[in-house]
């Protein structure tokens, strides 16, 4: 289901395993969070640059999409 949301709505991207409740750095312009044993990253915008998501980050249900969505 989560994979489908990513394909349809540009959702967060799985990029690493979550070890001891923490994720490795996802790189500049990205933030991350743990969901189960998987780390997900989402675009926050590059430092000093414009663009990216203008929606505030908020918890979303599985059927919601948007760049501001965070799923748990």
C-alpha positions in Angstrom: 0.0 0.0 0.0 2.8 2.4 0.9 4.6 1.6 -2.3 1.5 2.4 -4.2 1.2 5.8 -2.5 4.8 6.6 -3.5 4.1 5.8 -7.1 0.8 7.7 -7.2 1.4 10.7 -5.0 5.2 11.1 -4.9 5.3 9.8 -1.3 8.3 9.2 0.9 11.1 6.9 -0.3 12.4 3.9 1.7 16.2 4.1 1.7 17.6 2.2 4.7 16.9 -0.1 7.6 16.0 1.5 10.9 18.5 0.4 13.5 17.8 1.1 17.2 15.1 3.7 16.3 17.4 5.9 14.2 18.2 6.4 10.5 21.4 7.3 8.7 21.5 10.8 7.2 19.4 10.9 4.0 21.5 13.7 2.5 21.1 17.4 2.0 17.6 18.7 1.4 16.0 15.6 2.9 14.7 14.6 6.4 13.9 11.1 7.5 11.9 9.0 10.0 11.6 5.4 11.1 8.5 3.3 10.3 8.8 -0.2 11.6 12.2 -1.4 10.5 12.4 0.9 7.5 13.8 4.4 7.1 11.9 6.8 4.9 13.2 10.1 3.5 11.2 13.1 2.2 12.3 16.2 0.4 12.4 19.3 2.5 14.1 21.6 0.0 17.8 22.4 -0.5 19.5 24.6 2.0 19.5 28.2 0.7 17.3 27.3 -2.2 13.6 27.6 -3.0 11.3 24.9 -4.1 10.3 21.7 -2.4 7.1 21.1 -0.4 5.1 24.1 0.8 2.7 22.0 2.9 3.4 21.7 6.6 4.4 18.2 7.8 1.5 16.4 9.4 0.4 12.8 10.1 -1.6 11.4 7.3 -3.8 8.3 7.0 -2.9 5.7 4.5 -5.4 7.0 1.9 -4.1 10.6 2.0 -1.3 11.9 -0.2 0.7 15.1 -0.5 4.3 16.2 0.1 3.5 17.2 3.6 2.3 13.8 4.7 4.2 11.7 7.2 3.0 8.1 7.7 3.4 5.9 10.7 
